[in-house]
Amino acid sequence: MSLEKRTRLLDDPLAIRAMAHPVRLDLQSLLGREGPMTAADAARRLGISHALASHHLRQLAKYDFVEPAPGKDNRERPWRLVSTSQSWRDAARTPEGAAAADVLEQLLAERALESLAQWQQQRNDEEPIWRDHAGIGRSGIYLTGDELAELVQQINSLVERYVEERPIDDQSTRPVGSRYVSITQIVTVDPEETE
């Protein structure tokens, strides 16, 4: 596995659907935050059965989201992430890909809203540096298709710098004082106005 480029472009509807499962998203998040771990350890952390964790890790491995990692000995069989960031922007080019992306994006949006609700509960107890730069911002602007593509690419480039410099599953790249930050980008486009 190359740690040089950890972003994966998903265009296979089956792979997208494989990722679009709550337990599988939880497993990927756990492996990202904690690094390689066994199915038994993951099951304990998530409060699920060992068999369920093993099944979902095997499914993630089938679609190259996770892979076996070196263990302390021959008995230990930990798993690690293959990619730490995914994009499915080209999936919508086929009806199957668009349907799979819709399912995944709906699940991710629900999780983002849960995360926002949790943040709102703790926000007032946070230091200003965290409190003042998290939450929801909203802007409405008129853009051409090319301008929208450029804007999204610039935002993605800013985030990708940190994705590449600090792979989420490599604790040694985390600066002192850093915390896990989740950035969910939602871009919608209104239908064309008719006059």
Salt bridges, closest charged atoms under 4 A:
ASP26 OD1 - ARG111 NH1 2.79
GLU34 OE2 - ARG45 NH2 3.49
ASP41 OD1 - ARG44 NH2 2.29
GLU67 OE2 - ARG80 NE 2.92
ASP73 OD2 - ARG75 NH2 3.54
ASP90 OD1 - ARG93 NH2 3.35
GLU126 OE1 - ARG179 NH1 2.69
ASP132 OD1 - ARG131 NE 3.91
GLU160 OE2 - LYS5 NZ 2.74
GLU165 OE2 - ARG161 NE 3.27
ASP169 OD2 - ARG6 NH2 3.12
